[in-house]
Amino acid sequence: MIRSGLIAALLACVSACAFTNVGVWSQATLARGQAAADFSSYRVQRVAVVPFTGADLDQERSRDLQNGLALEMAARVKFELVQLSALDLAEIQRADPHRRGSYAARTLLEIAERYRVDAVLVGTVREFNVYSPQRIATQVELVSCETGQVAWSSSVEIDANDARVVKSIEAWYALERESYDAPGDEALAFLSPGVFARFATRELARSFP
């Protein structure tokens, strides 16, 4: 079960719907995913999805990315996802979960105990230009609460100036517009930061093994 906040009306029509036409979508993902060598040994049944962080990332953009990742992952994984808000984490000392290449063991243990999760999905944004032409560079890591190690990670750069990206977004949006009777045309994906962010999280989720 996913606990998520309210999403803007536009995203409710275009982004907030669980885009689950996985079998129809045949294009290769733009994301680069990598699983740990011992990935199959991790027993993951419940995962916390924490707010995205990054330079110049405001609350709305962070929420768009977190919501998008949770919804897209839910369509592809067998484990339960629990979205945590900044308020949920307020009492946990988590000013920066990722420090100098590692994760604070105390932070992971507190999250694990408080929310009964086996792992945490941590998203970071290196760049998010919300003005046309839009560009986003982001990554996610699935961190084991037991070991503190990264079991899986994925990164993606979505640039509206890239012809391959444009083709992929247009095909994706056309498919979802037909499925959910979404308003507008493909140009909306290049104008709305929320829709652009949703496409990025879809690509990240599609790289999950």
Buried (B, 14 or more C-beta within 10 A) or exposed (E): EBEBEEBBEBBEBBBBBEBBBEEEBEEEBBBBBEBBEEEEEBEBEBBBBBBBBBEEBEEEBBBBBBBBBBBBBBBBBEBBBBBBBEEBBEEBEBEEBBEEEEBBEEBBBBBBEBBEBBBBBBBBBEBBBBEEEBBBBBBBBBBBBBBBBBBBBBBBBBBBEBEEBBEBBBBBBBBBBEEBEBEBEBEBBBBBBBBBBBBBBBBBBBBBE
